[in-house]
Amino acid sequence: MNALAATNRNFNLASRLLGLDSKLEKSLLIPFREIKAENANEIKAKFIVEADNHPTDPKPDEILKKKGVVILPDIFANSGGVTVSYFEWVQLDIYRKFSNALAVTVISSVAWIGYEVYFKATDPFNERQQSAWILKMHAFTLSLIFFLKKFPFFCFLFLFSFFFSFSFFILLLLPYFYYYYYYYYYYYEVCYDYIHL
């Protein structure tokens, strides 16, 4: 039995035990490397939260785009888990537990930082998602447009590549530059100010 079938079976059991609506499975899906081209048409969810590192392949991504499914990228869904994993690593590295006072201080400071970073980090994402809903475009296509708008040099390189038929090579590099910019900006510009107060 694959993980998707096991999740559906366990979800039905849990929804009966907890008294939840079992039709929730048609609203939200959190896959773990289970979305393939074979089962993409069977997905009934309108929202997909990528909790794993890129759980969808390119082919099912296109199928889901045509169906109008909203996909929340893994860089937004995994941020809390990465933070908690870091604290667990620090705790094991030091070989001692946090005291209650230190834990309260850390939790309160992280909560405040998380609150501010969340709103600063999600504003560009919300802008792209709203534009995608209005223009009926896929979020990745729209982020590519935003990337080319922010970096005119790559826009020139992109157009130049079409002239000399290097478009496939450049199309492979553009997502890398977009994610590099994204991680650089949000780590060094947003998080760096809070970490080094």
Buried (B, 14 or more C-beta within 10 A) or exposed (E): EEEBEEBBEEBEEEBEEEEEEEEEBEEEBBBEEBBBBEBBEEBEBEEBBBBBEEBBBEEBBBBBBEEEBBBBBBBBBBBEEEBEEEBEEEEEEEEEEBEEEEEEEEEEEBEEBBEEBEEBBEEBBEEBBEBBEEEEBBBBEBBBBBBBEEBEEBBEBBEEBEEEEBBEEBEEBBEEBBBEBBEEEBEEEBBEEBEEE
